């Protein structure tokens, strides 16, 4: 990770993380509903909203940790620039 991340606004950071979660979820061939259920949620609304940062809805660190474990990726993957 480089200093690029440090220069992002909070909104830009949340959008980048959401996009990375979506990319990695799709790569794992997992639907939003399946990921949500694995996380213990009853609906995919959090996943769908946070992936595109709708109404400033975003993932918190505990949710990112759960998603990383489910997708079997390093949590740092969510902070990759591209």
C-alpha positions in Angstrom: 0.0 0.0 0.0 1.4 3.4 -0.8 0.7 7.0 0.1 -2.1 7.2 -2.5 -4.5 5.7 0.1 -3.6 8.4 2.6 -4.7 11.1 0.2 -8.2 9.7 -0.5 -11.2 11.3 1.0 -13.3 9.1 3.2 -15.9 8.8 0.4 -13.3 7.8 -2.1 -11.9 5.2 0.3 -15.3 3.7 1.0 -16.0 3.5 -2.8 -12.7 1.8 -3.4 -13.2 -0.7 -0.7 -16.7 -1.5 -1.9 -15.5 -2.0 -5.5 -12.8 -4.3 -4.3 -15.2 -6.3 -2.2 -17.5 -6.7 -5.3 -14.6 -7.7 -7.5 -13.3 -10.3 -5.1 -16.8 -11.6 -4.4 -17.4 -12.1 -8.1 -14.0 -13.7 -8.5 -15.0 -16.2 -5.8 -18.3 -16.8 -7.7 -20.4 -15.8 -4.7 -23.6 -13.8 -5.0 -24.4 -10.8 -2.7 -27.0 -12.9 -1.0 -24.7 -15.9 -0.4 -22.0 -13.6 1.0 -24.6 -11.9 3.2 -25.9 -15.2 4.5 -22.4 -16.4 5.3 -21.9 -13.2 7.3 -25.0 -14.0 9.3 -27.2 -11.4 7.7 -30.7 -12.2 6.5 -30.7 -10.0 3.3 -28.1 -8.8 0.9 -29.0 -5.1 1.4 -25.8 -4.3 3.3 -23.6 -5.9 0.7 -25.4 -4.4 -2.3 -25.4 -0.9 -0.7 -21.9 -0.9 0.6 -20.4 -2.3 -2.6 -21.6 0.8 -4.5 -21.6 3.2 -1.4 -25.3 4.0 -1.7 -26.4 6.5 0.9 -22.9 6.5 2.4 -23.4 2.9 3.5 -20.1 1.2 4.0 -18.4 -1.8 5.5 -16.9 -1.5 8.9 -13.6 -3.3 9.9 -15.4 -6.3 11.5 -17.4 -6.8 8.4 -14.3 -6.6 6.2 -12.6 -9.2 8.5 -15.6 -11.5 8.0 -15.7 -11.0 4.3 -11.9 -11.6 4.0 -12.3 -14.9 5.9 -15.3 -16.0 3.8 -13.5 -15.1 0.5 -10.2 -16.5 1.8 -8.3 -13.4 0.9 -6.0 -11.1 2.9 -8.0 -8.1 4.3 -5.4 -5.8 2.7 -6.8 -6.8 -0.7 -9.8 -4.5 0.0 -7.3 -1.6 0.1 -5.7 -2.2 -3.3 -5.8 0.8 -5.6 -6.9 -1.1 -8.7 
